[in-house]
């Protein structure tokens, strides 16, 4: 298994808080330790740098506590970026901030006409875009993604509100392999995943409940929550090198390593 060097966009959780509840993980009655969240995020950023990846940062904005979850800021393949439209008004102002970053970085930006929460629900796996729906990203957005990027889009229906984005229920390990939680998907979507990825790694509910599938893989190294011990063992058996990170404070808003990480796929990574 060969690792590929990757380019990521991240946002420091300077203003991280849980001030509202827009998913089952969030409880605004419990105080958040923002300093701990920054410390844990910094360890994640350092992990990527130590692996040889490039990390770029977008400036965090006050009043946007979830802006740390950069994966929701867009979808990037090649020289194109699809901007986002959030379902919830609490996050709406993140969209123009990320759009501006893409434009300044030289990407050709497309604006969505339907609710679309970026890489939270859109994952490139080999020759397909896997696209989640059911809680956040609208099904109609999937056609927009196909027209923008020219990849066939595979719709996957999420059915458990705890796994409200695709990247909480499935991680792409390499071009041929994914890991996922079958219970998070509708029967038809489970059948599709079995057909597309007959050699997939299946996760336990216990690992999914610590957001173990909210992981980032470069084809060899898999960065995942340290608490997902059984999933780490299964991946190690398959030949991947796992690196556990503790993002427990950010998990209180429903986020893990992948939520904090937007992949900027360019060149050969984008199939060019």
Phi and psi in degrees as GROMACS dihedral restraints (atoms count N, CA, C in turn):
[ dihedral_restraints ]
;  ai    aj    ak    al  type     phi  dphi    fc
    3     4     5     6     1  -103.2    20    10
    4     5     6     7     1   136.0    20    10
    6     7     8     9     1   -83.3    20    10
    7     8     9    10     1   143.8    20    10
    9    10    11    12     1  -112.7    20    10
   10    11    12    13     1   133.8    20    10
   12    13    14    15     1   -68.7    20    10
   13    14    15    16     1   136.6    20    10
   15    16    17    18     1  -127.0    20    10
   16    17    18    19     1   161.8    20    10
   18    19    20    21     1  -117.7    20    10
   19    20    21    22     1   126.1    20    10
   21    22    23    24     1  -120.7    20    10
   22    23    24    25     1   153.7    20    10
   24    25    26    27     1  -114.3    20    10
   25    26    27    28     1   131.0    20    10
   27    28    29    30     1  -133.6    20    10
   28    29    30    31     1   164.3    20    10
   30    31    32    33     1  -135.6    20    10
   31    32    33    34     1   118.5    20    10
   33    34    35    36     1   -60.9    20    10
   34    35    36    37     1   135.8    20    10
   36    37    38    39     1   -80.9    20    10
   37    38    39    40     1    48.6    20    10
   39    40    41    42     1   -56.3    20    10
   40    41    42    43     1   -37.1    20    10
   42    43    44    45     1  -112.4    20    10
   43    44    45    46     1    22.7    20    10
   45    46    47    48     1   -61.6    20    10
   46    47    48    49     1   136.8    20    10
   48    49    50    51     1  -163.2    20    10
   49    50    51    52     1   168.0    20    10
   51    52    53    54     1  -119.2    20    10
   52    53    54    55     1    87.9    20    10
   54    55    56    57     1   -98.5    20    10
   55    56    57    58     1    -7.7    20    10
   57    58    59    60     1  -153.3    20    10
   58    59    60    61     1   173.0    20    10
   60    61    62    63     1  -127.3    20    10
   61    62    63    64     1   107.8    20    10
   63    64    65    66     1  -119.8    20    10
   64    65    66    67     1     6.0    20    10
   66    67    68    69     1  -151.5    20    10
   67    68    69    70     1   165.0    20    10
   69    70    71    72     1   -64.8    20    10
   70    71    72    73     1   -14.2    20    10
   72    73    74    75     1   -80.6    20    10
   73    74    75    76     1   -20.7    20    10
   75    76    77    78     1   -90.1    20    10
   76    77    78    79     1   130.4    20    10
   78    79    80    81     1  -134.4    20    10
   79    80    81    82     1    97.5    20    10
   81    82    83    84     1   -69.2    20    10
   82    83    84    85     1    -5.3    20    10
   84    85    86    87     1   -82.7    20    10
   85    86    87    88     1   -11.5    20    10
   87    88    89    90     1  -104.0    20    10
   88    89    90    91     1   122.5    20    10
   90    91    92    93     1   -61.5    20    10
   91    92    93    94     1   146.9    20    10
   93    94    95    96     1  -105.4    20    10
   94    95    96    97     1   141.6    20    10
   96    97    98    99     1   -94.5    20    10
   97    98    99   100     1    93.1    20    10
   99   100   101   102     1   -64.7    20    10
  100   101   102   103     1   -37.5    20    10
  102   103   104   105     1   -61.8    20    10
  103   104   105   106     1   -39.6    20    10
  105   106   107   108     1   -66.7    20    10
  106   107   108   109     1   -40.1    20    10
  108   109   110   111     1   -60.0    20    10
  109   110   111   112     1   -42.1    20    10
  111   112   113   114     1   -64.1    20    10
  112   113   114   115     1   -42.5    20    10
  114   115   116   117     1   -62.1    20    10
  115   116   117   118     1   -44.9    20    10
  117   118   119   120     1   -66.0    20    10
  118   119   120   121     1   -41.3    20    10
  120   121   122   123     1   -62.0    20    10
  121   122   123   124     1   -41.0    20    10
  123   124   125   126     1   -63.6    20    10
  124   125   126   127     1   -36.2    20    10
  126   127   128   129     1   -64.4    20    10
  127   128   129   130     1   -38.8    20    10
  129   130   131   132     1   -63.6    20    10
  130   131   132   133     1   -46.8    20    10
  132   133   134   135     1   -59.3    20    10
  133   134   135   136     1   -43.9    20    10
  135   136   137   138     1   -64.8    20    10
  136   137   138   139     1   -35.1    20    10
  138   139   140   141     1   -59.8    20    10
  139   140   141   142     1   -46.1    20    10
  141   142   143   144     1   -61.4    20    10
  142   143   144   145     1   -44.2    20    10
  144   145   146   147     1   -63.7    20    10
  145   146   147   148     1   -39.9    20    10
  147   148   149   150     1   -65.1    20    10
  148   149   150   151     1   -26.7    20    10
  150   151   152   153     1   -83.7    20    10
  151   152   153   154     1    -2.1    20    10
  153   154   155   156     1    93.3    20    10
  154   155   156   157     1     8.6    20    10
  156   157   158   159     1   -85.1    20    10
  157   158   159   160     1   163.0    20    10
  159   160   161   162     1  -100.8    20    10
  160   161   162   163     1   132.8    20    10
  162   163   164   165     1  -120.7    20    10
  163   164   165   166     1   121.2    20    10
  165   166   167   168     1  -106.5    20    10
  166   167   168   169     1   156.7    20    10
  168   169   170   171     1  -127.4    20    10
  169   170   171   172     1   141.3    20    10
  171   172   173   174     1  -101.0    20    10
  172   173   174   175     1   143.5    20    10
  174   175   176   177     1   -69.8    20    10
  175   176   177   178     1   125.6    20    10
  177   178   179   180     1   -70.0    20    10
  178   179   180   181     1   149.4    20    10
  180   181   182   183     1  -117.0    20    10
  181   182   183   184     1   137.4    20    10
  183   184   185   186     1   -62.3    20    10
  184   185   186   187     1   145.7    20    10
  186   187   188   189     1    85.9    20    10
  187   188   189   190     1     0.3    20    10
  189   190   191   192     1  -123.8    20    10
  190   191   192   193     1    75.6    20    10
  192   193   194   195     1   -65.4    20    10
  193   194   195   196     1   -22.5    20    10
  195   196   197   198     1   -94.4    20    10
  196   197   198   199     1     6.0    20    10
  198   199   200   201     1   -64.4    20    10
  199   200   201   202     1   -19.9    20    10
  201   202   203   204     1   -57.6    20    10
  202   203   204   205     1   -25.6    20    10
  204   205   206   207     1   -85.5    20    10
  205   206   207   208     1    75.7    20    10
  207   208   209   210     1   -62.9    20    10
  208   209   210   211     1   -25.9    20    10
  210   211   212   213     1   -57.5    20    10
  211   212   213   214     1   -27.4    20    10
  213   214   215   216     1   -82.0    20    10
  214   215   216   217     1    -1.7    20    10
  216   217   218   219     1   -79.5    20    10
  217   218   219   220     1   -14.2    20    10
  219   220   221   222     1   166.3    20    10
  220   221   222   223     1  -177.3    20    10
  222   223   224   225     1  -129.5    20    10
  223   224   225   226     1   129.8    20    10
  225   226   227   228     1  -126.1    20    10
  226   227   228   229     1   125.0    20    10
  228   229   230   231     1  -139.9    20    10
  229   230   231   232     1   121.2    20    10
  231   232   233   234     1    65.7    20    10
  232   233   234   235     1  -131.7    20    10
  234   235   236   237     1   -96.3    20    10
  235   236   237   238     1    12.7    20    10
  237   238   239   240     1  -114.8    20    10
  238   239   240   241     1   145.4    20    10
  240   241   242   243     1  -130.8    20    10
  241   242   243   244     1   132.6    20    10
  243   244   245   246     1   -96.4    20    10
  244   245   246   247     1   118.6    20    10
  246   247   248   249     1   -71.1    20    10
  247   248   249   250     1  -178.0    20    10
  249   250   251   252     1  -124.8    20    10
  250   251   252   253     1   161.6    20    10
  252   253   254   255     1  -136.0    20    10
  253   254   255   256     1   112.0    20    10
  255   256   257   258     1   -78.6    20    10
  256   257   258   259     1   148.4    20    10
  258   259   260   261     1   -69.3    20    10
  259   260   261   262     1   -40.7    20    10
  261   262   263   264     1  -100.0    20    10
  262   263   264   265     1   135.7    20    10
  264   265   266   267     1   -62.0    20    10
  265   266   267   268     1   -26.1    20    10
  267   268   269   270     1   -60.9    20    10
  268   269   270   271     1   -24.9    20    10
  270   271   272   273     1  -107.7    20    10
  271   272   273   274     1    -0.6    20    10
  273   274   275   276     1   -56.4    20    10
  274   275   276   277     1   -37.8    20    10
  276   277   278   279     1   -74.2    20    10
  277   278   279   280     1    -8.4    20    10
  279   280   281   282     1   -69.7    20    10
  280   281   282   283     1   -33.0    20    10
  282   283   284   285     1   -58.1    20    10
  283   284   285   286     1   -52.0    20    10
  285   286   287   288     1   -65.1    20    10
  286   287   288   289     1   -28.5    20    10
  288   289   290   291     1   -66.8    20    10
  289   290   291   292     1   -45.6    20    10
  291   292   293   294     1   -68.9    20    10
  292   293   294   295     1   -38.8    20    10
  294   295   296   297     1   -59.1    20    10
  295   296   297   298     1   -43.5    20    10
  297   298   299   300     1   -62.4    20    10
  298   299   300   301     1   -37.7    20    10
  300   301   302   303     1   -64.5    20    10
  301   302   303   304     1   -44.8    20    10
  303   304   305   306     1   -59.2    20    10
  304   305   306   307     1   -45.5    20    10
  306   307   308   309     1   -63.2    20    10
  307   308   309   310     1   -43.0    20    10
  309   310   311   312     1   -66.0    20    10
  310   311   312   313     1   -28.6    20    10
  312   313   314   315     1   -83.3    20    10
  313   314   315   316     1    -1.8    20    10
  315   316   317   318     1    96.0    20    10
  316   317   318   319     1     9.1    20    10
  318   319   320   321     1   -81.1    20    10
  319   320   321   322     1   148.8    20    10
  321   322   323   324     1   -82.3    20    10
  322   323   324   325     1   115.6    20    10
  324   325   326   327     1  -101.8    20    10
  325   326   327   328     1   131.7    20    10
  327   328   329   330     1  -109.0    20    10
  328   329   330   331     1   135.4    20    10
  330   331   332   333     1   -96.2    20    10
  331   332   333   334     1   132.0    20    10
  333   334   335   336     1   -76.6    20    10
  334   335   336   337     1   150.4    20    10
  336   337   338   339     1   -96.6    20    10
  337   338   339   340     1   -12.2    20    10
  339   340   341   342     1  -127.9    20    10
  340   341   342   343     1   165.2    20    10
  342   343   344   345     1   -58.1    20    10
  343   344   345   346     1   126.4    20    10
  345   346   347   348     1  -150.4    20    10
  346   347   348   349     1   115.9    20    10
  348   349   350   351     1  -106.8    20    10
  349   350   351   352     1    39.5    20    10
  351   352   353   354     1    62.9    20    10
  352   353   354   355     1  -147.8    20    10
  354   355   356   357     1   -68.4    20    10
  355   356   357   358     1    -5.9    20    10
  357   358   359   360     1   -58.4    20    10
  358   359   360   361     1   -34.8    20    10
  360   361   362   363     1  -121.1    20    10
  361   362   363   364     1     5.1    20    10
  363   364   365   366     1  -132.8    20    10
  364   365   366   367     1   117.0    20    10
  366   367   368   369     1  -130.2    20    10
  367   368   369   370     1   127.6    20    10
  369   370   371   372     1   -82.6    20    10
  370   371   372   373     1   123.9    20    10
  372   373   374   375     1  -130.5    20    10
  373   374   375   376     1    99.3    20    10
  375   376   377   378     1    62.3    20    10
  376   377   378   379     1  -120.0    20    10
  378   379   380   381     1   -95.9    20    10
  379   380   381   382     1    12.6    20    10
  381   382   383   384     1  -127.1    20    10
  382   383   384   385     1   149.3    20    10
  384   385   386   387     1   -96.5    20    10
  385   386   387   388     1   117.1    20    10
  387   388   389   390     1   -85.2    20    10
  388   389   390   391     1   126.8    20    10
  390   391   392   393     1  -128.3    20    10
  391   392   393   394     1   121.8    20    10
  393   394   395   396     1   -88.0    20    10
  394   395   396   397     1   152.1    20    10
  396   397   398   399     1  -153.4    20    10
  397   398   399   400     1   168.8    20    10
  399   400   401   402     1   126.4    20    10
  400   401   402   403     1   -34.0    20    10
  402   403   404   405     1  -128.1    20    10
  403   404   405   406     1   -40.0    20    10
  405   406   407   408     1  -120.1    20    10
  406   407   408   409     1   -85.7    20    10
  408   409   410   411     1   -58.8    20    10
  409   410   411   412     1   129.5    20    10
  411   412   413   414     1   -72.4    20    10
  412   413   414   415     1   146.6    20    10
  414   415   416   417     1   -58.7    20    10
  415   416   417   418     1   -35.2    20    10
  417   418   419   420     1   -62.4    20    10
  418   419   420   421     1   -24.5    20    10
  420   421   422   423     1   -68.5    20    10
  421   422   423   424     1   -22.0    20    10
  423   424   425   426     1   -64.7    20    10
  424   425   426   427     1   -37.7    20    10
  426   427   428   429     1   -65.6    20    10
  427   428   429   430     1   -37.1    20    10
  429   430   431   432     1   -63.3    20    10
  430   431   432   433     1   -39.6    20    10
  432   433   434   435     1   -63.2    20    10
  433   434   435   436     1   -42.3    20    10
  435   436   437   438     1   -64.2    20    10
  436   437   438   439     1   -42.2    20    10
  438   439   440   441     1   -67.1    20    10
  439   440   441   442     1   -35.1    20    10
  441   442   443   444     1   -73.5    20    10
  442   443   444   445     1   -44.7    20    10
  444   445   446   447     1  -104.1    20    10
  445   446   447   448     1   -16.9    20    10
  447   448   449   450     1    74.0    20    10
  448   449   450   451     1    18.8    20    10
  450   451   452   453     1  -104.8    20    10
  451   452   453   454     1   142.4    20    10
  453   454   455   456     1   -64.2    20    10
  454   455   456   457     1   136.6    20    10
  456   457   458   459     1  -103.4    20    10
  457   458   459   460     1   130.2    20    10
  459   460   461   462     1  -106.0    20    10
  460   461   462   463     1   114.3    20    10
  462   463   464   465     1   -79.7    20    10
  463   464   465   466     1   131.2    20    10
  465   466   467   468     1  -124.6    20    10
  466   467   468   469     1   124.4    20    10
  468   469   470   471     1   -91.1    20    10
  469   470   471   472     1   119.0    20    10
  471   472   473   474     1   -89.5    20    10
  472   473   474   475     1   140.8    20    10
  474   475   476   477     1  -126.8    20    10
  475   476   477   478     1    -7.3    20    10
  477   478   479   480     1  -112.4    20    10
  478   479   480   481     1   118.1    20    10
  480   481   482   483     1   -61.6    20    10
  481   482   483   484     1   -19.3    20    10
  483   484   485   486     1   -68.8    20    10
  484   485   486   487     1   -26.3    20    10
  486   487   488   489     1  -113.1    20    10
  487   488   489   490     1    70.9    20    10
  489   490   491   492     1   -81.8    20    10
  490   491   492   493     1   -19.4    20    10
  492   493   494   495     1  -116.5    20    10
  493   494   495   496     1   151.9    20    10
  495   496   497   498     1   -57.3    20    10
  496   497   498   499     1   -37.0    20    10
  498   499   500   501     1   -75.1    20    10
  499   500   501   502     1     0.6    20    10
  501   502   503   504     1   -94.1    20    10
  502   503   504   505     1   -11.0    20    10
  504   505   506   507     1  -120.6    20    10
  505   506   507   508     1    -9.9    20    10
  507   508   509   510     1  -153.2    20    10
  508   509   510   511     1   138.6    20    10
  510   511   512   513     1  -128.7    20    10
  511   512   513   514     1   139.7    20    10
  513   514   515   516     1   -87.0    20    10
  514   515   516   517     1   119.4    20    10
  516   517   518   519     1   -87.7    20    10
  517   518   519   520     1   -41.7    20    10
  519   520   521   522     1  -160.2    20    10
  520   521   522   523     1  -170.8    20    10
  522   523   524   525     1   -66.1    20    10
  523   524   525   526     1   -20.8    20    10
  525   526   527   528     1  -110.1    20    10
  526   527   528   529     1   -11.5    20    10
  528   529   530   531     1  -132.8    20    10
  529   530   531   532     1   140.0    20    10
  531   532   533   534     1  -129.6    20    10
  532   533   534   535     1   164.9    20    10
  534   535   536   537     1  -121.1    20    10
  535   536   537   538     1   140.6    20    10
  537   538   539   540     1  -156.4    20    10
  538   539   540   541     1   166.5    20    10
  540   541   542   543     1  -103.8    20    10
  541   542   543   544     1   107.8    20    10
  543   544   545   546     1   -55.7    20    10
  544   545   546   547     1   -38.9    20    10
  546   547   548   549     1   -64.6    20    10
  547   548   549   550     1   -15.1    20    10
  549   550   551   552     1   -80.6    20    10
  550   551   552   553     1    -8.6    20    10
  552   553   554   555     1  -118.2    20    10
  553   554   555   556     1   156.8    20    10
  555   556   557   558     1   -67.1    20    10
  556   557   558   559     1   160.4    20    10
  558   559   560   561     1   -55.0    20    10
  559   560   561   562     1   -43.0    20    10
  561   562   563   564     1   -64.1    20    10
  562   563   564   565     1   -39.5    20    10
  564   565   566   567     1   -68.6    20    10
  565   566   567   568     1   -35.8    20    10
  567   568   569   570     1   -61.9    20    10
  568   569   570   571     1   -40.0    20    10
  570   571   572   573     1   -64.2    20    10
  571   572   573   574     1   -40.9    20    10
  573   574   575   576     1   -62.2    20    10
  574   575   576   577     1   -44.9    20    10
  576   577   578   579     1   -62.9    20    10
  577   578   579   580     1   -37.9    20    10
  579   580   581   582     1   -64.4    20    10
  580   581   582   583     1   -37.6    20    10
  582   583   584   585     1   -70.0    20    10
  583   584   585   586     1   -44.1    20    10
  585   586   587   588     1   -73.6    20    10
  586   587   588   589     1   -36.7    20    10
  588   589   590   591     1  -131.8    20    10
  589   590   591   592     1    71.0    20    10
  591   592   593   594     1   -64.3    20    10
  592   593   594   595     1   -17.9    20    10
  594   595   596   597     1  -105.2    20    10
  595   596   597   598     1    22.4    20    10
  597   598   599   600     1   -64.4    20    10
  598   599   600   601     1   155.4    20    10
  600   601   602   603     1   -91.4    20    10
  601   602   603   604     1   127.4    20    10
  603   604   605   606     1  -100.7    20    10
  604   605   606   607     1   137.6    20    10
  606   607   608   609     1   -97.7    20    10
  607   608   609   610     1   157.0    20    10
  609   610   611   612     1   -86.2    20    10
  610   611   612   613     1   159.9    20    10
  612   613   614   615     1   -60.9    20    10
  613   614   615   616     1   -37.0    20    10
  615   616   617   618     1   -59.8    20    10
  616   617   618   619     1   -42.4    20    10
  618   619   620   621     1   -72.2    20    10
  619   620   621   622     1   -36.8    20    10
  621   622   623   624     1   -64.4    20    10
  622   623   624   625     1   -33.9    20    10
  624   625   626   627     1   -72.1    20    10
  625   626   627   628     1   -11.4    20    10
  627   628   629   630     1  -107.4    20    10
  628   629   630   631     1    20.9    20    10
  630   631   632   633     1    58.7    20    10
  631   632   633   634     1    36.9    20    10
  633   634   635   636     1   -61.6    20    10
  634   635   636   637     1   -27.7    20    10
  636   637   638   639     1   -83.2    20    10
  637   638   639   640     1    -5.9    20    10
  639   640   641   642     1   -83.4    20    10
  640   641   642   643     1    67.3    20    10
  642   643   644   645     1  -119.0    20    10
  643   644   645   646     1   165.0    20    10
  645   646   647   648     1  -126.7    20    10
  646   647   648   649     1   124.5    20    10
  648   649   650   651     1  -120.1    20    10
  649   650   651   652     1   140.8    20    10
  651   652   653   654     1  -105.8    20    10
  652   653   654   655     1    16.1    20    10
  654   655   656   657     1   100.0    20    10
  655   656   657   658     1   -18.6    20    10
  657   658   659   660     1  -134.7    20    10
  658   659   660   661     1   -52.8    20    10
  660   661   662   663     1   -86.7    20    10
  661   662   663   664     1   137.1    20    10
  663   664   665   666     1  -122.8    20    10
  664   665   666   667     1   115.3    20    10
  666   667   668   669     1   -93.3    20    10
  667   668   669   670     1   119.2    20    10
  669   670   671   672     1  -143.8    20    10
  670   671   672   673     1   164.4    20    10
  672   673   674   675     1   -56.5    20    10
  673   674   675   676     1   135.9    20    10
  675   676   677   678     1   -61.1    20    10
  676   677   678   679     1   -24.5    20    10
  678   679   680   681     1   -76.9    20    10
  679   680   681   682     1   -11.6    20    10
  681   682   683   684     1   -87.1    20    10
  682   683   684   685     1    68.0    20    10
  684   685   686   687     1   -72.3    20    10
  685   686   687   688     1   -39.0    20    10
  687   688   689   690     1   -69.8    20    10
  688   689   690   691     1   -40.9    20    10
  690   691   692   693     1   -62.7    20    10
  691   692   693   694     1   -41.6    20    10
  693   694   695   696     1   -59.2    20    10
  694   695   696   697     1   -40.5    20    10
  696   697   698   699     1   -65.5    20    10
  697   698   699   700     1   -41.5    20    10
  699   700   701   702     1   -65.0    20    10
  700   701   702   703     1   -39.8    20    10
  702   703   704   705     1   -67.5    20    10
  703   704   705   706     1   -38.9    20    10
  705   706   707   708     1   -62.4    20    10
  706   707   708   709     1   -39.7    20    10
  708   709   710   711     1   -61.6    20    10
  709   710   711   712     1   -29.3    20    10
  711   712   713   714     1   -84.0    20    10
  712   713   714   715     1    -3.3    20    10
  714   715   716   717     1   101.1    20    10
  715   716   717   718     1     2.4    20    10
  717   718   719   720     1   -83.7    20    10
  718   719   720   721     1   152.8    20    10
  720   721   722   723     1  -100.6    20    10
  721   722   723   724     1   116.3    20    10
  723   724   725   726     1   -95.5    20    10
  724   725   726   727     1   144.3    20    10
  726   727   728   729     1  -130.4    20    10
  727   728   729   730     1   111.3    20    10
  729   730   731   732     1   -85.6    20    10
  730   731   732   733     1   134.8    20    10
  732   733   734   735     1  -127.5    20    10
  733   734   735   736     1   146.6    20    10
  735   736   737   738     1   -98.3    20    10
  736   737   738   739     1   109.1    20    10
  738   739   740   741     1  -118.5    20    10
  739   740   741   742     1    38.3    20    10
  741   742   743   744     1   -59.0    20    10
  742   743   744   745     1   -33.7    20    10
  744   745   746   747     1   -70.9    20    10
  745   746   747   748     1   -40.8    20    10
  747   748   749   750     1   -71.2    20    10
  748   749   750   751     1   -25.6    20    10
  750   751   752   753     1   -63.6    20    10
  751   752   753   754     1   -22.1    20    10
  753   754   755   756     1   -65.8    20    10
  754   755   756   757     1   -14.3    20    10
  756   757   758   759     1  -105.8    20    10
  757   758   759   760     1     6.3    20    10
  759   760   761   762     1    89.2    20    10
  760   761   762   763     1    24.5    20    10
  762   763   764   765     1  -121.5    20    10
  763   764   765   766     1   150.8    20    10
  765   766   767   768     1  -136.4    20    10
  766   767   768   769     1  -160.5    20    10
  768   769   770   771     1   -56.0    20    10
  769   770   771   772     1   -46.1    20    10
  771   772   773   774     1   -67.1    20    10
  772   773   774   775     1   -39.0    20    10
  774   775   776   777     1   -56.8    20    10
  775   776   777   778     1   -32.8    20    10
  777   778   779   780     1   -84.3    20    10
  778   779   780   781     1     1.3    20    10
  780   781   782   783     1  -134.7    20    10
  781   782   783   784     1   112.5    20    10
  783   784   785   786     1   -99.2    20    10
  784   785   786   787     1   122.9    20    10
  786   787   788   789     1   -85.9    20    10
  787   788   789   790     1   127.3    20    10
  789   790   791   792     1  -100.6    20    10
  790   791   792   793     1    89.1    20    10
  792   793   794   795     1   -81.1    20    10
  793   794   795   796     1   125.9    20    10
  795   796   797   798     1  -141.2    20    10
  796   797   798   799     1   165.0    20    10
  798   799   800   801     1    58.2    20    10
  799   800   801   802     1  -131.3    20    10
  801   802   803   804     1   -65.0    20    10
  802   803   804   805     1   -26.5    20    10
  804   805   806   807     1   -63.4    20    10
  805   806   807   808     1   -28.9    20    10
  807   808   809   810     1   -94.4    20    10
  808   809   810   811     1    11.1    20    10
  810   811   812   813     1    82.3    20    10
  811   812   813   814     1    18.0    20    10
